[in-house]
C-alpha cells in the first residue's frame, strides 16, 4: 500500500508540473482527492501504477522527450485492456510526424513490451496465455459490473457485449483520426473517451473507470487556463449563452 500511495503521489506531482498554470494544480488536487482513490489503496489494486505510467508518458510527451516511446510501451503492458490503446501512440510521435518517425516510435515501444513480457512467456507459455487472456475472455458478465452488459445478464450477451465494446472503441478511434488529433492532450482525451465507451459496453468496474477519471484529469491539466483564452472567444461564448437563455416568444 505504501508503494501504491507513492505511485499515486508521483502521478499527481507529474500532473501538477506537466505545464505552467493553475489547471495542472487543480487536476492534481482532483486526482488525489477522488473518493475512490482511498478505496484503491485500501484494496491494493494496481491502478495507481497504471496512472503513474500514464502521467509519466504524458509528461514526457509534453516535453518531446526521447523517453516517450519507452514509457508508452510500459503503459501498454500495465493492464490487459490497455494494449487496445496501441493505435493512439501516433498522437505522441513528435511533430512533424512521418512514416519513419512513427515506425521508430513503435519499434522502441515494442522492445519494452518484449523485454517485460518475454520472461513470463518463456517461463510457462500456456499459463501466461491462460491467466492474461483466456481467463478474462471467459468471464461471464457480473451483476456488480458497471456496464450495460449487466442489464441483460444472459450468457449469450457476452459475445454481443464484446462486439459492441470493440465497435465503440473503433468509433472513437475513427473520429480521432478524422479530426487528426495529435499531442498529449489529444491522447489523454481519446484514451478517456475510448475507455469509457469500452467499459460501458463491456466489463466495467470501479478500478477500470478510475483510469478514465485519471485520463480526464490529464485533459484538464493540459487545457489552457481561463485567463489564457482569447478575450474575443470569451465574449462570443458569453453572448451565445445569453442568446440561448432568452425565452422564445
NORLINZI-V393933 format. One record per residue. RES is the residue in three letters. BURIAL is + if it has 9 or more other ideal C-beta (glycine too) atoms within 8 Angstrom, else -. D_LAST is the distance of its C-alpha to the last C-alpha in whole Angstrom. Layout:
res=RES burial=BURIAL d_last=D_LAST
res=RES burial=BURIAL d_last=D_LAST
//
This chain:
res=UNK burial=- d_last=61
res=UNK burial=- d_last=62
res=UNK burial=- d_last=62
res=UNK burial=+ d_last=58
res=UNK burial=+ d_last=57
res=UNK burial=- d_last=59
res=UNK burial=+ d_last=57
res=UNK burial=+ d_last=53
res=UNK burial=+ d_last=54
res=UNK burial=+ d_last=55
res=UNK burial=+ d_last=52
res=UNK burial=+ d_last=50
res=UNK burial=+ d_last=52
res=UNK burial=+ d_last=52
res=UNK burial=+ d_last=48
res=UNK burial=+ d_last=48
res=UNK burial=- d_last=50
res=UNK burial=+ d_last=49
res=UNK burial=- d_last=47
res=UNK burial=- d_last=47
res=UNK burial=+ d_last=44
res=UNK burial=- d_last=42
res=UNK burial=+ d_last=40
res=UNK burial=+ d_last=44
res=UNK burial=+ d_last=45
res=UNK burial=+ d_last=42
res=UNK burial=+ d_last=42
res=UNK burial=+ d_last=46
res=UNK burial=+ d_last=45
res=UNK burial=+ d_last=42
res=UNK burial=+ d_last=45
res=UNK burial=+ d_last=48
res=UNK burial=- d_last=46
res=UNK burial=+ d_last=44
res=UNK burial=- d_last=45
res=UNK burial=+ d_last=47
res=UNK burial=+ d_last=49
res=UNK burial=- d_last=51
res=UNK burial=+ d_last=52
res=UNK burial=+ d_last=52
res=UNK burial=+ d_last=55
res=UNK burial=- d_last=57
res=UNK burial=- d_last=57
res=UNK burial=- d_last=58
res=UNK burial=- d_last=56
res=UNK burial=+ d_last=56
res=UNK burial=+ d_last=53
res=UNK burial=+ d_last=53
res=UNK burial=+ d_last=56
res=UNK burial=+ d_last=53
res=UNK burial=+ d_last=51
res=UNK burial=+ d_last=54
res=UNK burial=+ d_last=54
res=UNK burial=+ d_last=51
res=UNK burial=+ d_last=50
res=UNK burial=+ d_last=54
res=UNK burial=+ d_last=53
res=UNK burial=+ d_last=49
res=UNK burial=+ d_last=51
res=UNK burial=+ d_last=54
res=UNK burial=+ d_last=51
res=UNK burial=+ d_last=50
res=UNK burial=- d_last=53
res=UNK burial=- d_last=54
res=UNK burial=- d_last=57
res=UNK burial=- d_last=60
res=UNK burial=- d_last=59
res=UNK burial=+ d_last=56
res=UNK burial=+ d_last=57
res=UNK burial=+ d_last=60
res=UNK burial=+ d_last=57
res=UNK burial=+ d_last=55
res=UNK burial=+ d_last=58
res=UNK burial=+ d_last=59
res=UNK burial=+ d_last=55
res=UNK burial=+ d_last=55
res=UNK burial=+ d_last=58
res=UNK burial=+ d_last=57
res=UNK burial=- d_last=55
res=UNK burial=- d_last=55
res=UNK burial=- d_last=52
res=UNK burial=+ d_last=52
res=UNK burial=- d_last=54
res=UNK burial=- d_last=51
res=UNK burial=+ d_last=49
res=UNK burial=- d_last=52
res=UNK burial=- d_last=50
res=UNK burial=+ d_last=48
res=UNK burial=+ d_last=51
res=UNK burial=+ d_last=50
res=UNK burial=+ d_last=47
res=UNK burial=+ d_last=50
res=UNK burial=+ d_last=52
res=UNK burial=- d_last=53
res=UNK burial=- d_last=51
res=UNK burial=- d_last=52
res=UNK burial=+ d_last=52
res=UNK burial=- d_last=55
res=UNK burial=- d_last=57
res=UNK burial=- d_last=60
res=UNK burial=+ d_last=58
res=UNK burial=+ d_last=56
res=UNK burial=- d_last=59
res=UNK burial=+ d_last=61
res=UNK burial=+ d_last=58
res=UNK burial=+ d_last=58
res=UNK burial=- d_last=62
res=UNK burial=+ d_last=62
res=UNK burial=+ d_last=60
res=UNK burial=+ d_last=62
res=UNK burial=+ d_last=65
res=UNK burial=+ d_last=64
res=UNK burial=+ d_last=62
res=UNK burial=- d_last=66
res=UNK burial=- d_last=68
res=UNK burial=+ d_last=66
res=UNK burial=+ d_last=66
res=UNK burial=- d_last=69
res=UNK burial=- d_last=72
res=UNK burial=- d_last=70
res=UNK burial=- d_last=70
res=UNK burial=- d_last=74
res=UNK burial=- d_last=74
res=UNK burial=- d_last=73
res=UNK burial=- d_last=71
res=UNK burial=- d_last=70
res=UNK burial=- d_last=69
res=UNK burial=+ d_last=67
res=UNK burial=+ d_last=65
res=UNK burial=+ d_last=65
res=UNK burial=- d_last=64
res=UNK burial=- d_last=61
res=UNK burial=- d_last=60
res=UNK burial=- d_last=61
res=UNK burial=+ d_last=61
res=UNK burial=- d_last=57
res=UNK burial=- d_last=56
res=UNK burial=- d_last=58
res=UNK burial=- d_last=56
res=UNK burial=- d_last=54
res=UNK burial=+ d_last=51
res=UNK burial=- d_last=51
res=UNK burial=- d_last=49
res=UNK burial=- d_last=48
res=UNK burial=+ d_last=47
res=UNK burial=+ d_last=43
res=UNK burial=+ d_last=43
res=UNK burial=+ d_last=41
res=UNK burial=+ d_last=45
res=UNK burial=+ d_last=45
res=UNK burial=- d_last=43
res=UNK burial=+ d_last=45
res=UNK burial=- d_last=49
res=UNK burial=- d_last=51
res=UNK burial=- d_last=53
res=UNK burial=- d_last=52
res=UNK burial=+ d_last=49
res=UNK burial=+ d_last=51
res=UNK burial=- d_last=51
res=UNK burial=- d_last=48
res=UNK burial=+ d_last=46
res=UNK burial=+ d_last=48
res=UNK burial=- d_last=47
res=UNK burial=+ d_last=44
res=UNK burial=+ d_last=44
res=UNK burial=+ d_last=46
res=UNK burial=+ d_last=43
res=UNK burial=+ d_last=41
res=UNK burial=+ d_last=43
res=UNK burial=- d_last=44
res=UNK burial=+ d_last=40
res=UNK burial=+ d_last=39
res=UNK burial=+ d_last=42
res=UNK burial=- d_last=41
res=UNK burial=- d_last=38
res=UNK burial=+ d_last=40
res=UNK burial=- d_last=42
res=UNK burial=- d_last=40
res=UNK burial=- d_last=38
res=UNK burial=- d_last=41
res=UNK burial=+ d_last=41
res=UNK burial=- d_last=44
res=UNK burial=+ d_last=45
res=UNK burial=+ d_last=46
res=UNK burial=+ d_last=42
res=UNK burial=+ d_last=41
res=UNK burial=+ d_last=44
res=UNK burial=+ d_last=43
res=UNK burial=+ d_last=39
res=UNK burial=+ d_last=41
res=UNK burial=+ d_last=43
res=UNK burial=+ d_last=41
res=UNK burial=+ d_last=38
res=UNK burial=+ d_last=41
res=UNK burial=+ d_last=43
res=UNK burial=+ d_last=40
res=UNK burial=+ d_last=40
res=UNK burial=+ d_last=43
res=UNK burial=+ d_last=44
res=UNK burial=+ d_last=41
res=UNK burial=+ d_last=42
res=UNK burial=+ d_last=46
res=UNK burial=+ d_last=48
res=UNK burial=+ d_last=46
res=UNK burial=+ d_last=47
res=UNK burial=- d_last=46
res=UNK burial=+ d_last=49
res=UNK burial=+ d_last=47
res=UNK burial=+ d_last=44
res=UNK burial=+ d_last=45
res=UNK burial=+ d_last=46
res=UNK burial=+ d_last=43
res=UNK burial=+ d_last=42
res=UNK burial=+ d_last=44
res=UNK burial=+ d_last=43
res=UNK burial=+ d_last=40
res=UNK burial=+ d_last=41
res=UNK burial=+ d_last=43
res=UNK burial=+ d_last=40
res=UNK burial=+ d_last=38
res=UNK burial=+ d_last=42
res=UNK burial=+ d_last=42
res=UNK burial=- d_last=38
res=UNK burial=- d_last=38
res=UNK burial=+ d_last=37
res=UNK burial=- d_last=34
res=UNK burial=- d_last=36
res=UNK burial=- d_last=37
res=UNK burial=+ d_last=34
res=UNK burial=- d_last=33
res=UNK burial=- d_last=31
res=UNK burial=- d_last=29
res=UNK burial=- d_last=28
res=UNK burial=+ d_last=27
res=UNK burial=- d_last=25
res=UNK burial=- d_last=23
res=UNK burial=- d_last=23
res=UNK burial=- d_last=21
res=UNK burial=- d_last=19
res=UNK burial=- d_last=18
res=UNK burial=- d_last=17
res=UNK burial=- d_last=15
res=UNK burial=- d_last=13
res=UNK burial=- d_last=13
res=UNK burial=- d_last=12
res=UNK burial=- d_last=9
res=UNK burial=- d_last=6
res=UNK burial=- d_last=4
res=UNK burial=- d_last=0
//
